[in-house]
Amino acid sequence: MTSRTVPTTINHLSFNQDQGCFAVGLDTGFRVYNSDAYRQIMRRDNETGGGGGIGLVAMLFRTNLVGLVGGGGLPRYPLNRVMIWDDHKNNLIGELCLRAEVKNVKLRRDRIIVVFLHKISVYNMDNLKLLDEIETIENTKGLCEVSQTVAPMMLVCPGLLKGQVRVQNYGCKRSKLIMVHESQIACIAMTLDGRFLATASTKGTLVRVFNAMNGSLLQEVRRGADRADIYSLAFSSNVKWLAASSDKGTVHVFNLKLDSLSLGRSVMSQPNLSNTFSSISTLPFIKGVLPKYFSSEWSVAQFRLLHEGVRYLVAFGTEKNTVVIIGMDGSYYKCQFDPNEGGEMTQLEYYNFLKPEEPF
């Protein structure tokens, strides 16, 4: 295989924690790109010493550490192992040998979170010691999000019931179970500080935003009236906007109104979280009816992609009022939206990140 051969199979696509980079797992290895401004910053494939199929790539912000799981037609590693790659050393520095196929991996500076079909395991980053295990409902998509800017960790994942999420607060060692939808959960996002979470169900018409600390519903936004598969949700860094992508080939941006709903002091500075973070809590639903102040709101801005059915992921760019969209077809878009007028976004850039490039 020459360095200019196009890798045709994408096994994995994800943004890192702050949306500043995105990783691509290929049948030939993996690559990492800067989200905005777009450029390739890491390439490990057959030509550069990291060949074989990669099915999962977990970044740790912009550090040299990357979590890898094999995948594709000829996996480089077994599907039940998480390999920790140090790109400065150009070598593997750790390995988790597990009993089941890995569905997802999340990294923090102090933790490795491994998602299985019915369970989530939390490991210490330093010595790979198992610290906790959480049972979940069947989780084929590997849904799980963790806070990054607070310690101890906040973790959100599916609960044991359809439409339920579990928020695990490792500060007060309590969990909260929140009924967020009547249908099965399809997508979850959490802010880096762990204060807010957004969820979408398999119905795909509504996205709900919650206070992660007490489980209260803060806002409900409407993607559309017809059923859709929500592929990704993303908060902007200032938590003023929420973006969603779906199989309808459209990206929506919603205006969030969370300023007046601030939680005040951060999770780290609250001395007695156990008083407010009860062990089990549910959001009561009045079937078919929500209070008027929870009435769903339509998106402010939209962008129509070339293809429906292609899995696109969305994040926010570094420039004001911009989004970055990446697709399993190798497409990269950077678009800008008008926060006041709304409507159709303006496409600023387009690239094909599978286009042959010179060796990295």
C-alpha positions as CSV (number, residue, x, y, z in Angstrom):
1,M,0.0,0.0,0.0
2,T,1.5,3.3,-1.0
3,S,1.4,6.5,1.0
4,R,-1.0,8.1,-1.5
5,T,-3.6,5.3,-1.4
6,V,-7.0,6.5,-0.2
7,P,-8.1,4.7,3.0
8,T,-11.7,3.9,2.1
9,T,-13.1,2.6,5.3
10,I,-13.7,4.7,8.4
11,N,-14.4,2.7,11.5
12,H,-14.5,5.5,14.0
13,L,-14.9,9.3,14.2
14,S,-14.9,11.4,17.3
15,F,-14.0,14.9,18.7
16,N,-11.8,15.2,21.7
17,Q,-13.0,16.7,25.0
18,D,-12.9,20.4,24.0
19,Q,-13.8,19.9,20.4
20,G,-10.5,21.2,19.3
21,C,-9.4,18.0,17.5
22,F,-11.0,15.0,15.9
23,A,-9.8,11.5,15.6
24,V,-10.4,9.0,12.7
25,G,-10.0,5.2,13.1
26,L,-9.3,3.5,9.8
27,D,-8.6,0.0,8.5
28,T,-5.0,1.3,8.0
29,G,-4.5,2.9,11.4
30,F,-5.6,6.2,12.9
31,R,-5.3,9.9,12.3
32,V,-5.9,13.1,14.3
33,Y,-6.8,16.5,12.8
34,N,-7.1,20.0,14.2
35,S,-10.7,21.0,14.1
36,D,-10.3,24.7,13.5
37,A,-8.1,25.7,11.7
38,Y,-8.3,22.3,9.9
39,R,-5.0,20.4,9.5
40,Q,-3.7,16.9,10.1
41,I,-1.6,16.7,13.3
42,M,-1.1,13.0,13.8
43,R,-0.9,10.0,11.4
44,R,-0.1,6.4,12.4
45,D,-0.7,3.8,9.7
46,N,1.1,1.1,7.7
47,E,3.7,3.6,6.4
48,T,4.5,5.1,9.8
49,G,4.5,2.2,12.2
50,G,0.9,1.9,13.5
51,G,-0.9,-0.1,10.8
52,G,-3.9,-2.4,11.2
53,G,-7.6,-1.7,11.7
54,I,-8.5,0.7,14.6
55,G,-12.1,0.7,15.7
56,L,-12.0,3.3,18.6
57,V,-9.7,6.3,19.2
58,A,-10.0,8.1,22.6
59,M,-8.0,11.3,22.9
60,L,-7.0,13.1,26.0
61,F,-7.4,16.8,25.0
62,R,-4.2,17.5,23.0
63,T,-1.8,15.4,25.0
64,N,0.4,12.6,23.7
65,L,-1.8,9.9,25.2
66,V,-4.4,8.1,23.0
67,G,-6.6,5.1,23.9
68,L,-7.0,2.6,21.0
69,V,-9.2,-0.4,20.4
70,G,-8.9,-2.6,17.3
71,G,-11.6,-2.8,14.6
72,G,-12.3,-3.1,10.9
73,G,-11.7,-5.9,8.6
74,L,-8.3,-6.8,10.1
75,P,-8.1,-5.4,13.6
76,R,-4.7,-4.4,14.9
77,Y,-5.7,-5.2,18.5
78,P,-8.3,-7.6,19.9
79,L,-11.8,-6.0,20.4
80,N,-11.6,-6.7,24.2
81,R,-8.4,-4.7,24.8
82,V,-7.8,-1.0,25.4
83,M,-4.3,0.0,24.4
84,I,-2.7,3.2,25.7
85,W,-0.5,4.8,23.0
86,D,2.1,7.5,23.9
87,D,2.8,9.4,20.7
88,H,5.9,11.1,22.1
89,K,7.4,7.7,22.8
90,N,5.9,6.3,19.6
91,N,5.0,3.2,21.7
92,L,2.3,1.5,23.7
93,I,2.7,2.2,27.4
94,G,-0.4,0.4,28.9
95,E,-3.0,-2.3,28.1
96,L,-6.3,-3.3,29.6
97,C,-7.2,-6.9,28.9
98,L,-10.9,-7.3,29.3
99,R,-13.5,-10.0,29.2
100,A,-15.9,-8.4,26.7
101,E,-15.9,-6.4,23.5
102,V,-15.3,-2.7,24.2
103,K,-18.1,-0.3,23.0
104,N,-16.5,3.0,23.9
105,V,-13.6,4.5,25.8
106,K,-13.4,7.9,27.6
107,L,-10.2,9.4,29.0
108,R,-9.6,11.9,31.8
109,R,-6.3,12.9,33.2
110,D,-6.9,10.6,36.2
111,R,-9.3,8.0,34.8
112,I,-10.0,5.6,32.0
113,I,-13.6,4.8,31.4
114,V,-14.4,1.6,29.4
115,V,-18.0,1.0,28.1
116,F,-19.3,-2.5,27.5
117,L,-22.7,-3.6,26.3
118,H,-24.2,-3.9,29.8
119,K,-21.6,-2.3,32.0
120,I,-19.2,0.6,32.5
121,S,-15.8,0.1,34.2
122,V,-13.7,2.9,35.7
123,Y,-9.9,2.5,36.0
124,N,-7.2,4.6,37.6
125,M,-5.0,6.2,34.8
126,D,-1.8,5.8,36.8
127,N,-1.9,2.1,37.6
128,L,-4.8,0.8,35.6
129,K,-6.5,-0.4,38.8
130,L,-10.3,-1.1,38.6
131,L,-12.1,1.5,40.8
132,D,-15.8,1.1,40.0
133,E,-18.3,-0.8,37.9
134,I,-21.8,0.4,36.8
135,E,-24.5,-1.7,35.3
136,T,-26.5,-0.3,32.4
137,I,-29.3,-1.2,30.1
138,E,-28.2,-2.6,26.8
139,N,-25.8,0.1,25.5
140,T,-25.0,-0.8,21.9
141,K,-23.8,2.8,21.1
142,G,-21.5,2.9,24.1
143,L,-23.2,6.0,25.4
144,C,-21.2,7.7,28.2
145,E,-19.9,11.1,29.1
146,V,-17.7,12.4,31.9
147,S,-16.8,15.8,33.3
148,Q,-13.3,17.1,32.6
149,T,-12.7,20.3,34.5
150,V,-13.9,19.2,37.9
151,A,-12.6,16.7,40.4
152,P,-13.9,14.3,41.5
153,M,-15.5,13.1,38.3
154,M,-19.1,13.3,37.2
155,L,-20.3,10.5,34.9
156,V,-23.5,10.2,32.9
157,C,-24.7,7.0,31.2
158,P,-27.8,5.0,30.5
159,G,-29.6,3.7,33.6
160,L,-31.2,0.3,33.9
161,L,-34.6,1.3,32.4
162,K,-35.5,2.6,28.9
163,G,-35.4,6.4,28.8
164,Q,-33.4,6.6,32.0
165,V,-29.9,8.2,32.6
166,R,-27.7,7.7,35.6
167,V,-25.6,10.6,36.8
168,Q,-22.8,9.3,39.1
169,N,-21.2,11.9,41.3
170,Y,-17.8,10.6,42.6
171,G,-17.5,13.6,44.9
172,C,-20.4,12.7,47.2
173,K,-20.4,9.0,46.0
174,R,-24.1,9.2,45.1
175,S,-26.0,8.5,41.9
176,K,-29.1,10.1,40.5
177,L,-31.5,8.3,38.1
178,I,-33.4,10.6,35.8
179,M,-36.2,9.6,33.5
180,V,-35.4,11.8,30.5
181,H,-37.4,10.3,27.7
182,E,-40.2,7.7,27.2
183,S,-38.2,6.1,24.3
184,Q,-34.7,4.6,24.4
185,I,-31.9,7.1,24.7
186,A,-30.0,7.7,21.5
187,C,-27.5,10.4,22.3
188,I,-26.0,12.2,25.4
189,A,-23.8,15.2,25.8
190,M,-22.4,16.8,29.0
191,T,-20.6,20.1,29.6
192,L,-17.0,19.9,30.6
193,D,-17.7,21.0,34.1
194,G,-20.5,18.4,34.5
195,R,-23.2,20.9,35.3
196,F,-25.5,20.4,32.3
197,L,-26.4,17.4,30.2
198,A,-28.4,17.1,27.0
199,T,-30.2,14.0,25.8
200,A,-32.1,12.8,22.7
201,S,-34.2,9.6,22.3
202,T,-34.6,7.2,19.4
203,K,-37.6,9.2,18.4
204,G,-35.3,12.1,17.6
205,T,-37.8,14.9,17.6
206,L,-36.9,16.6,20.9
207,V,-33.6,17.3,22.7
208,R,-33.8,18.0,26.5
209,V,-31.3,19.9,28.6
210,F,-31.0,19.1,32.3
211,N,-29.3,20.3,35.4
212,A,-27.0,17.3,36.1
213,M,-26.8,18.1,39.8
214,N,-30.5,17.9,40.7
215,G,-32.1,16.3,37.6
216,S,-34.4,19.2,36.8
217,L,-35.4,19.9,33.2
218,L,-34.2,23.3,32.1
219,Q,-35.1,23.5,28.4
220,E,-36.6,21.5,25.6
221,V,-35.8,22.1,21.9
222,R,-37.3,20.6,18.8
223,R,-35.2,19.2,16.0
224,G,-38.3,18.4,13.9
225,A,-41.7,16.7,13.8
226,D,-40.6,13.5,12.0
227,R,-38.6,10.7,13.5
228,A,-34.8,10.9,13.1
229,D,-31.6,9.3,14.4
230,I,-29.6,11.9,16.4
231,Y,-25.9,11.3,15.7
232,S,-24.4,13.9,18.0
233,L,-25.1,16.7,20.4
234,A,-22.6,19.4,21.4
235,F,-22.6,22.3,23.8
236,S,-20.7,25.5,22.9
237,S,-17.9,26.4,25.3
238,N,-19.9,29.3,26.7
239,V,-23.0,27.1,27.0
240,K,-25.1,29.6,25.0
241,W,-25.6,27.2,22.1
242,L,-26.4,23.5,21.5
243,A,-25.8,21.8,18.2
244,A,-27.4,18.5,16.9
245,S,-26.8,16.4,13.8
246,S,-29.1,13.6,12.5
247,D,-29.6,11.2,9.7
248,K,-31.8,13.8,7.9
249,G,-28.6,15.4,6.7
250,T,-29.2,18.5,8.7
251,V,-27.3,20.2,11.5
252,H,-29.4,22.4,13.9
253,V,-28.1,25.0,16.3
254,F,-30.4,25.9,19.3
255,N,-30.2,29.0,21.6
256,L,-29.8,27.9,25.2
257,K,-31.2,30.0,28.0
258,L,-29.2,28.8,31.0
259,D,-27.7,32.0,32.3
260,S,-30.4,32.6,34.9
261,L,-30.3,28.9,35.8
262,S,-26.6,28.9,36.9
263,L,-25.7,26.5,39.7
264,G,-23.6,29.2,41.3
265,R,-20.4,27.7,42.8
266,S,-18.7,24.9,40.9
267,V,-19.0,21.3,41.8
268,M,-15.5,21.4,43.2
269,S,-16.3,24.2,45.6
270,Q,-19.6,22.9,47.0
271,P,-18.7,21.5,50.5
272,N,-21.7,19.2,51.0
273,L,-23.1,17.9,47.8
274,S,-24.7,15.0,49.5
275,N,-27.4,17.3,50.8
276,T,-28.5,18.2,47.3
277,F,-27.6,15.0,45.3
278,S,-30.0,12.4,46.4
279,S,-29.4,8.7,45.7
280,I,-32.4,8.2,43.4
281,S,-34.6,10.8,41.7
282,T,-36.9,10.7,38.7
283,L,-38.5,13.4,36.6
284,P,-42.2,12.9,36.6
285,F,-43.9,13.0,33.2
286,I,-47.4,14.1,32.6
287,K,-47.9,12.0,29.4
288,G,-48.2,14.2,26.4
289,V,-48.2,17.4,28.4
290,L,-45.3,19.6,29.6
291,P,-45.7,22.9,31.4
292,K,-45.8,26.0,29.1
293,Y,-42.4,27.2,30.3
294,F,-40.9,23.9,29.0
295,S,-42.5,24.3,25.6
296,S,-40.2,23.1,22.9
297,E,-38.3,25.7,20.8
298,W,-37.2,25.4,17.2
299,S,-33.6,25.8,16.1
300,V,-32.1,29.2,15.4
301,A,-29.9,28.0,12.5
302,Q,-29.6,25.0,10.2
303,F,-27.2,23.6,7.6
304,R,-28.1,21.1,4.9
305,L,-25.4,18.5,4.2
306,L,-24.9,16.7,0.9
307,H,-26.2,13.3,2.0
308,E,-28.9,11.9,4.2
309,G,-28.1,8.8,6.2
310,V,-24.4,9.5,6.5
311,R,-23.2,9.8,10.1
312,Y,-22.1,13.3,10.7
313,L,-20.8,14.7,14.0
314,V,-21.0,18.4,15.0
315,A,-18.9,20.6,17.3
316,F,-18.3,24.3,17.7
317,G,-15.4,26.1,16.0
318,T,-12.9,28.5,17.6
319,E,-14.3,31.5,15.7
320,K,-17.5,33.0,17.1
321,N,-20.7,31.5,15.9
322,T,-19.1,28.7,13.9
323,V,-19.6,25.0,13.8
324,V,-17.4,22.2,12.5
325,I,-19.1,19.1,10.9
326,I,-17.2,15.9,10.1
327,G,-18.7,12.8,8.4
328,M,-18.1,9.1,8.0
329,D,-17.7,9.9,4.2
330,G,-14.6,11.9,5.0
331,S,-16.2,15.3,4.7
332,Y,-15.2,18.3,6.8
333,Y,-17.3,21.5,6.9
334,K,-16.9,24.7,8.7
335,C,-20.0,26.9,8.8
336,Q,-21.1,30.1,10.4
337,F,-24.5,31.0,11.8
338,D,-26.1,34.4,12.4
339,P,-27.1,34.4,16.1
340,N,-29.7,37.2,15.6
341,E,-31.2,36.5,12.2
342,G,-30.7,32.7,12.2
343,G,-31.7,30.7,9.2
344,E,-29.4,28.8,6.8
345,M,-25.7,28.8,7.8
346,T,-23.0,30.0,5.5
347,Q,-20.4,27.4,4.5
348,L,-16.9,28.7,5.0
349,E,-14.7,25.7,4.3
350,Y,-14.9,22.2,3.0
351,Y,-12.3,19.4,2.9
352,N,-12.1,15.7,2.3
353,F,-9.8,14.4,5.1
354,L,-9.5,11.1,3.3
355,K,-7.9,12.8,0.3
356,P,-4.4,11.4,-0.4
357,E,-1.7,13.5,1.4
358,E,2.0,13.4,1.5
359,P,3.4,11.1,4.3
360,F,3.0,12.8,7.7
